[in-house]
């Protein structure tokens, strides 16, 4: 109990000893009245006040240090109060038990996640999403560790889940429907950060980090982030259904002309792939030169080709997924450089594609071009390819072997007919 507040303020309440009171409070808030506090590079007035408090000769050195137990003993002997915590509270206001408060907040978070799992989070995809949110702490960070804010975020995320999968709904429309704010699902918004993880889990997409991965994650559940940009280039890919997209694909295939499919078409008016794809091989390449040359030289006589134009984007992923689901078999050729090997790994791993003239033997048989740069990448389909490329040190781009690729497309197409 405090017996003399006036003496306490006279003793410790001055600005010269404010550092001592503030650091003592910090220790007490963390549940400890033990230990020491130190002030480095004290000003002369702070040093004088410190020396007067403890009745010492003028101190020296570059810092002032005091054990909190010694400060508490001083206050007791002066008959000012019984404990250091009483003195600090009288000077700075009531203190909350930080540890107890943390325990209470942690218990509320655990209760929140338990309720979410009980309310439908037992579905494998949703459970994986909730587990990732819990272990990463992302909801805590976004809500500033406030369980009530986290509860609101998870509520709206589950409202979004109830509307998925969609059929080509723009992301802004989904946000406006659920939140009344068309920007609520932007990547910079807390709900957008949480919901894109949910979309990836529901759609079976491995990542959501980065603009293109984010578009893929939302597209996997039928939501459009950018429905017209980055279409996928095709040649002689036929649709067997009755949609406008099917008709466009057939018309272009009959004319032997290339055609670009947008994300919008693939989600809102998707082609129906049937007999024209089932059991057939679709040739996937990296560079549009291959498609342009095939259209010029072979036209309608070319086998079906899909061009990724570098890293596959949302439209390409959607198309390749539909082709594989319809029973098509993908084979892939790309540039013999490290970026091309990386893309090849992605396509072969994700769509179980096979290599199309993309082995170490094919590499050695081709004439190398410019010097090979970058970090080596192992090819999952040919363990010897990496070593061959390092040994030769030259990149071989598709444009350099386009005649060989077109010969394959023409010969195979002729046999299929």
DAFEN-V831252 format. One record per residue. N is the residue number from 1. SS is DSSP state (~ for helix, > for strand, _ for the rest). Layout:
n & ss
N & SS
N & SS
This chain:
n & ss
1 & _
2 & _
3 & _
4 & _
5 & ~
6 & ~
7 & ~
8 & ~
9 & ~
10 & ~
11 & ~
12 & ~
13 & _
14 & _
15 & ~
16 & ~
17 & ~
18 & ~
19 & ~
20 & ~
21 & ~
22 & ~
23 & ~
24 & ~
25 & ~
26 & ~
27 & ~
28 & ~
29 & ~
30 & _
31 & _
32 & _
33 & _
34 & _
35 & _
36 & >
37 & >
38 & >
39 & >
40 & >
41 & _
42 & _
43 & _
44 & ~
45 & ~
46 & ~
47 & ~
48 & ~
49 & ~
50 & ~
51 & ~
52 & ~
53 & ~
54 & ~
55 & _
56 & _
57 & _
58 & _
59 & _
60 & _
61 & _
62 & _
63 & >
64 & >
65 & >
66 & >
67 & >
68 & ~
69 & ~
70 & ~
71 & ~
72 & ~
73 & ~
74 & ~
75 & ~
76 & ~
77 & ~
78 & _
79 & _
80 & _
81 & _
82 & _
83 & _
84 & ~
85 & ~
86 & ~
87 & ~
88 & ~
89 & ~
90 & ~
91 & ~
92 & ~
93 & _
94 & _
95 & _
96 & _
97 & _
98 & ~
99 & ~
100 & ~
101 & ~
102 & ~
103 & ~
104 & ~
105 & ~
106 & ~
107 & ~
108 & ~
109 & ~
110 & ~
111 & ~
112 & ~
113 & ~
114 & ~
115 & ~
116 & ~
117 & ~
118 & ~
119 & ~
120 & ~
121 & ~
122 & _
123 & _
124 & ~
125 & ~
126 & ~
127 & ~
128 & ~
129 & ~
130 & ~
131 & ~
132 & ~
133 & ~
134 & ~
135 & ~
136 & ~
137 & _
138 & ~
139 & ~
140 & ~
141 & ~
142 & ~
143 & _
144 & _
145 & _
146 & _
147 & ~
148 & ~
149 & ~
150 & ~
151 & ~
152 & ~
153 & ~
154 & ~
155 & ~
156 & ~
157 & ~
158 & ~
159 & ~
160 & ~
161 & ~
162 & _
163 & _
164 & _
165 & _
166 & _
167 & _
168 & _
169 & >
170 & >
171 & ~
172 & ~
173 & ~
174 & ~
175 & ~
176 & ~
177 & ~
178 & ~
179 & ~
180 & _
181 & _
182 & _
183 & _
184 & _
185 & _
186 & _
187 & _
188 & _
189 & _
190 & ~
191 & ~
192 & ~
193 & ~
194 & ~
195 & ~
196 & ~
197 & ~
198 & ~
199 & ~
200 & ~
201 & ~
202 & ~
203 & ~
204 & _
205 & _
206 & _
207 & _
208 & _
209 & _
210 & _
211 & ~
212 & ~
213 & ~
214 & ~
215 & ~
216 & ~
217 & ~
218 & ~
219 & ~
220 & _
221 & _
222 & _
223 & >
224 & >
225 & _
226 & _
227 & _
228 & _
229 & _
230 & _
231 & _
232 & >
233 & >
234 & >
235 & >
236 & _
237 & _
238 & _
239 & _
240 & _
241 & _
242 & _
243 & _
244 & ~
245 & ~
246 & ~
247 & ~
248 & ~
249 & ~
250 & ~
251 & ~
252 & ~
253 & ~
254 & ~
255 & ~
256 & _
257 & _
258 & >
259 & >
260 & >
261 & >
262 & _
263 & ~
264 & ~
265 & ~
266 & ~
267 & ~
268 & ~
269 & _
270 & _
271 & _
272 & _
273 & _
274 & _
275 & _
276 & _
277 & _
278 & _
279 & _
280 & _
281 & >
282 & >
283 & >
284 & >
285 & >
286 & _
287 & _
288 & ~
289 & ~
290 & ~
291 & ~
292 & ~
293 & ~
294 & ~
295 & ~
296 & ~
297 & ~
298 & _
299 & ~
300 & ~
301 & ~
302 & _
303 & _
304 & _
305 & >
306 & >
307 & >
308 & _
309 & _
310 & _
311 & _
312 & _
313 & _
314 & ~
315 & ~
316 & ~
317 & ~
318 & ~
319 & ~
320 & ~
321 & ~
322 & ~
323 & ~
324 & ~
325 & ~
326 & _
327 & _
328 & _
329 & >
330 & >
331 & >
332 & >
333 & _
334 & _
335 & _
336 & >
337 & _
338 & ~
339 & ~
340 & ~
341 & ~
342 & ~
343 & ~
344 & ~
345 & ~
346 & ~
347 & ~
348 & ~
349 & ~
350 & ~
351 & ~
352 & _
353 & _
354 & >
355 & >
356 & _
357 & _
358 & _
359 & _
360 & ~
361 & ~
362 & ~
363 & ~
364 & ~
365 & ~
366 & _
367 & _
368 & _
369 & _
370 & _
371 & >
372 & _
373 & _
374 & _
375 & _
376 & _
377 & _
378 & _
379 & _
380 & _
381 & _
382 & _
383 & _
384 & _
385 & ~
386 & ~
387 & ~
388 & ~
389 & ~
390 & ~
391 & ~
392 & ~
393 & _
394 & >
395 & _
396 & >
397 & _
398 & ~
399 & ~
400 & ~
401 & ~
402 & ~
403 & ~
404 & ~
405 & ~
406 & ~
407 & ~
408 & ~
409 & ~
410 & ~
411 & ~
412 & ~
413 & ~
414 & ~
415 & ~
416 & ~
417 & _
